[in-house]
Every structure is written in C-alpha cells, then in structure tokens.
Amino acid sequence: MFVKLIILGPPGVGKGTYSTRLSKLLGIVKISTGDILREEVRKGSKLGRLVEKHLKEGTLVPDDIMVRIVEKRIRKAGSKGFILDGFPRTLEQAQALDKIVKIDAIIYLSMDEEILIERLLRRRVRKRCGAVYNVTDIRKVVNGVEYIFPPLLSQRRRICDLCGGPLVRREDDEPEVIRRRLKIYKRLSKPIINYYKTRGVPFIEICVNREPSIIVDRIVYRLKELNLI
Ligand code: AMP
C-alpha cells in the first residue's frame, strides 16, 4: 500500500510542481483539482461550463461538486497511493475526505507573500502540456529567510520546450485575481490546518525558499523520518 498525501499551501507556492515531482518519484497518483477543472473547461464539457466562471474569477467551486470529483479519482487510484493538490480547500471538503480515506501526512508549503506575488505575476504556462516556466530572478532575505530562485526559462522565448506551443500567463494570474485567491486561501486554510493538527495527522512544514530539487529532497527526508516511504 502506498502513501496518501495532501499538499497544502498558498496559490503559487509550487504545489503543482511538487506534487508532480513527488508522484513520479514515489510512484503515486497526482490528483490536482485545478488541473482537472481546467481540462474540463478546455474540453467544453458540462462540468467545464459549470465551473468556468469560478476559475476565471478565482472563486471556489461548490464543495459537493469537488468532493464528487475527488472521490472518483481516489477510487480510481485504488491501492496505488496519491497526492492531493488543491483539495481540500474548505473545512467541509476536509470532513468529506475523512469519510472517503485516511490521509497519512500533510505537506504544508509556505513562502513570503511578497515573493509569492512576484513569482505568480511572472509565471508562464503551456496550457496543453502543463509545463511551467518563470522569468523572475529572486535573491532576497525576507524575515530572516534567504530566498534564492534563479529564472526557469524556456530555450526559445515564449515557446514551450516540451511541446513547442506558446507560453501564456494563466488567466487567474492577473494581479487582482491573485490578491483575491490569496485572501480566500488565508481565510479558509486556517480551519483546515487546525482540523488536521487536532486529529494528529503528521504535518511536514517546509518553507519554499529554494529551487524544486532542493525542496523535494527536504520533503523526501521528512517522509522517510515518518516511515511513510
Ligand atoms: P488551483 O490550480 O489549485 O489554484 O485551482 C484553480 C481554481 O480551480 C481555483 O481558483 C478554484 O476556482 C478551482 N478549484 C480548484 N480546487 C478547488 C477546490 N478544492 N474547491 C473549490 N474550487 C477549487
């Protein structure tokens, strides 16, 4: 039986990047609700049409829809293990998840807000293949933490290395939408964090202040310490 994880953290901290890397490394399924919803919108499905406005405006899709989607994916993962990215976003979702499966650990990623916004504004994505690039070059000390992020550039400007398609800013990476998403995150994440802490679910708290390979090593180290992998 493989490990069952949740990755938590503010929008832009790198949940997508880390869940992708960890799923490959550990051989578990990545379940990203944001990716699932964006794909439905792209396909123009009934679900996609229903959630389109929420995605564009950075507001939350109703809990019952989200719980149904996630439950189906967890069942499909079977005994393979999984990492949930973008879910649960509300206390109600966390409580519903508890009835579906027992989570082994929470990976909780943090980053200074000023740096988060800077990185989100300069993030470029390739919608079709999911690749992510960033043109920011950050070297700063904030609140005693040193942040070092070299840029992650594509070889050709605004062209994806993987599929050759155009790189664009994600629709919800506009300044006003970013601020709204952060505000929603701050309000809703506290009860979720408290919920898991009071239930004694192991918490792996990591400050994301370096590039992904370093952070992945820190996460793996902590998972091993907990005998989860
Ligand atoms: P993300 O890629 O995780 O930042 O998600 C992008 C958008 O999808 C969010 O701003 C919400 O509109 C929607 N979304 C993703 N996951 C959830 C969830 N668990 N509950 C409600 N809405 C969600």
Residues whose N, C-alpha, C, O or C-beta is under 5 A from the ligand:
A	BS01	AMP	P11 T33 G34 D35 L37 H54 L55 G58 T59 L60 V61 M66 G86 F87 P88 R89
